[in-house]
């Protein structure tokens, strides 16, 4: 019985399901409408492929998120984090009016 459990654990590690050495963060890009901008809690609500979720905004972007157009389309890059909402890295406004059409992770252009 114990050997079966070890074999199952080994297979799970090989498939990447259980791997403590694997980094949990990865970059992901979304093309999404902006559903809501929550300035007080520093987060943006977006949707993609039928899912609606919050994206946390880092300190560098907090001063600029209120410039994002409600219902505007953005191309947004996030860092995925296990057990936490994704963290914003960059955005490019594709439709809608904004004084910050491109946020590169540090500044607005």
N, C-alpha and C positions, 0 to 999 in steps of 0.2 A: 504494500500500500504506500509506504513511504517513497519507494523508488518511482512509483507512478506519479506522485505529487512532484518529485524532482524533475521528472521528464516533462510534465505539463508546464512547470515554472520555466524550464529551459526553453521550451518551444515558445512560450509567451515572450520571453526576452528576445529571442531571435526575430519574432515578428514585430517587435517594437511596442507591444502593448504594455509590457512592464520592463522598463529599462531605466534604472536610476542614473545612469551616466549620460543619458540623452538630454539635451537642452530642451526646455519646454517653450521657449520663445521662438517665434518665426514671424516673418513679415508676410502680410496678406494685403491684397488690393481689392477695393470695392468701388463699384460705380453705382451710386445710390442717391435717391432724393433725401434731403434733410427734412426729417419729420418734426424735430424739435431741437432747440438749442437751450440747454439748461445752464445759464451763466452762473447761477448761485452754486451749483454742484460741479461745475466744470466738466460737462459731458454733453455729447451730441447723440441724438437718437436717429439711427439710420435703419434702412431695411434693404435686404437683398435675398433673392431666391425664396421669398415667402417668410423669411425670418426678420423680426424686428429686435434690435438690440442697442444698448448704450455703448458708446466709445468714450473712454476717459481722455481728458485733455491734459497734457503736461503743462508745467509752469510757463514754458516759453510761448505757448499758444493761448493761454487764458485771456490775455488782453485783446485777442483778435477774434475769438469765437462769436462774439455778438455781431460781427461783420458778415457772418455767413447768411445767405438768403434762405428764409423759410421756403420749403418746397423746391428749392433750387437743386440742381443735380451737381454732385461733386464726385471727383475721382479721389478717393481717400486711401491712404496707405496706413496700416496699423501694425503694431507688434502684438501678436497673440500671446496671451499669458494664461497658463493653466490655472483654473479656479478663480480667475479675475476677468473683468471686462477687458477688451482689447484697448491698447494705448495708442493714441493718435501719433503719427510720425509726420505726415505731410498731407496737404490737400491741394486740389486744383478745381476751382469752380468752373463747371462746364456750361451751366445755364443759370440765369438769375443775376441780379445786380449786386455787386459787392465792391467795397474799397480794398478788399484783400482777396484777389483772385487766385493767388498762389502763395501758400505757406510752405516753406522749405524745411521746416523743423526748427528754425531759429528766427526768421524774419518774414514779413509779409511783403509781397510785391504786387 
